Amino acid sequence: MDAYSLFRAVAIGAGATFGMDLWNFLLKRAFGIPSLNYCLLGRWVLHMPTGRFRHASIAAAEPRPHECQAGWAAHYATGVLFAVVFVFVVAPTTWLAQPTFLSALLYGIVTVVFPLFVMQPALGLGIASSRVAHPTRARLKSLGTHTVFGAGLYGCAVALHYLMPAG
């Protein structure tokens, strides 16, 4: 792993996360489908140093200073981490030089495991959103969002390939 490849992986992750945010913005504006409140994500993250990793309801948990900023930072850090893992662990050989759509898309889909089985239960939403009003809708939205993330990995890698060819 060289510094230039790491920089590219970080840029791809940030770009794919931004693409996911655009998708969620479109869903909210066009169809009234809300996204995760990143302030609540920040609340969850900021409770972790106190040893609290699970909540019956993150919305009812004590608010923390700067939770919105922490939530957005955690959101982008997660997207970048997912991209770095993909580039250096899952597809380490030539993917940066020759990005493939299918591998990025499938990886994006696989990353939905994290919110469904780690984050949502820890926030008090149940395994795979089982405690929300419309669990199937929430699951499909998570799957769609992570599919868009995977497509974003590919799209950002192709864009970087043309803007900054691999050394």
Phi, psi and omega in degrees: 000112177261164185297323181294318178294321177297315177303316180296317179297319178297315179297319179297316179296317178295319179294318179294323178293319177297319176299321176296320178294320176298318177301313180294324176297316178298315179300320181290313183290317186275327188235359180069022180269112184286157177258175174299137175279109185292343174295322178290326174298316178298321177300316180300310181298319183284345173277341184300318180300339178273001180090007182260111183248342180235145180225144173294324175204113181296331179294330180270351180291156180300127178298153179239146176299139176064026183293328179293314179297318179295323180294315178294320178297317179295321178300310181289323178298322178294315178299318178294315179300315178302318180293317180297317177299316180299309185294322186257344182245309186283315184231059192283343191286292186229014189298321179297323180280328181224077182296142177242137184294312187298317181295319179293317180297312180297321178296315177304317179296318180296328182294349178294345177301321183299306180293322184292322189245355177240299188291308183299315175299321181291333179274355180091015181266357181085166177294127180052045176060028184295342182257008178267168184299321182231080186301318182297317177300315180296319179295316179296322178295317177299315179298315179298318181296318180285334172294317176298321177301315179298316177297324178294325175302312180295311182301318179291323178295319178295316179299315179295325179302322179275325181282322183222080182306142180298140182287000000 
